[in-house]
Amino acid sequence: MLALYDRLAFGSPFHLSYRYVSARFAEQQSGGFFGIHPPHWHALELVLLGNRGLLVDSPVLLLAPLGLRALWRRGLHAETALAPS
């Protein structure tokens, strides 16, 4: 699918979109895996506790570990293992 997209968008299945990165973002994308780095603690804090953070908008998610523990104790190991934590 990626090769087909690259063929249609860039004229060749071997021309990846990263080749056309704006000079403004080239330095940021030169490190890591195609510019993807492990998250910083500050970023994690913003996602969870920021102005519209996940735990701010959905505080019930704080109870999820307790629910997963209850499922595990009832013997529902497969469901518990597949549940995102």
C-alpha distance (Angstrom), angle and dihedral (degrees) to the residues before:
residue distance angle dihedral
M1 . . .
L2 3.80 . .
A3 3.79 91.6 .
L4 3.81 90.7 50.6
Y5 3.79 91.4 48.7
D6 3.81 91.9 48.0
R7 3.82 90.1 48.7
L8 3.81 92.4 51.5
A9 3.80 96.4 40.4
F10 3.80 102.6 36.8
G11 3.81 105.7 18.8
S12 3.80 97.6 -110.6
P13 3.80 134.4 58.1
F14 3.82 88.4 -132.9
H15 3.82 97.1 57.6
L16 3.78 106.2 91.3
S17 3.78 121.3 -159.8
Y18 3.82 91.3 -117.6
R19 3.78 87.0 72.3
Y20 3.80 89.0 69.8
V21 3.81 98.7 51.8
S22 3.79 113.9 144.8
A23 3.80 114.6 -108.1
R24 3.80 86.9 -119.5
F25 3.83 91.1 67.3
A26 3.82 100.8 28.3
E27 3.81 94.4 95.9
Q28 3.81 92.6 49.9
Q29 3.79 91.9 50.3
S30 3.79 95.8 46.1
G31 3.82 92.5 81.3
G32 3.77 131.8 58.0
F33 3.80 122.0 14.7
F34 3.81 102.6 -32.0
G35 3.79 88.2 -33.4
I36 3.80 94.7 -48.4
H37 3.80 113.4 129.1
P38 3.79 132.6 175.4
P39 3.80 110.8 -83.6
H40 3.78 120.7 -93.7
W41 3.80 119.7 -125.2
H42 3.79 90.0 -116.4
A43 3.81 91.0 55.4
L44 3.80 90.9 49.7
E45 3.79 89.6 50.0
L46 3.81 90.7 51.8
V47 3.80 92.4 49.4
L48 3.79 94.1 48.8
L49 3.81 104.1 30.6
G50 3.81 106.5 14.6
N51 3.80 125.8 116.0
R52 3.83 91.8 -72.9
G53 3.80 95.7 17.1
L54 3.76 123.7 159.8
L55 3.80 94.4 -111.2
V56 3.80 92.2 42.4
D57 3.81 93.3 54.8
S58 3.82 95.5 35.4
P59 3.80 110.3 27.4
V60 3.80 90.0 164.2
L61 3.83 86.0 78.3
L62 3.79 87.2 76.0
L63 3.82 86.2 72.4
A64 3.81 94.0 54.4
P65 3.84 95.2 92.2
L66 3.81 89.4 54.0
G67 3.80 90.9 51.2
L68 3.80 92.0 48.4
R69 3.80 90.1 49.8
A70 3.83 90.2 51.6
L71 3.81 90.9 50.5
W72 3.80 90.6 49.9
R73 3.82 91.8 51.2
R74 3.82 90.8 51.3
G75 3.79 89.9 56.8
L76 3.80 98.1 -105.4
H77 3.80 92.0 132.8
A78 3.80 97.9 149.9
E79 3.79 93.7 51.9
T80 3.79 91.4 44.9
A81 3.80 93.4 48.5
L82 3.81 91.9 50.7
A83 3.79 95.0 47.0
P84 3.78 112.8 100.8
S85 3.77 111.7 -117.2
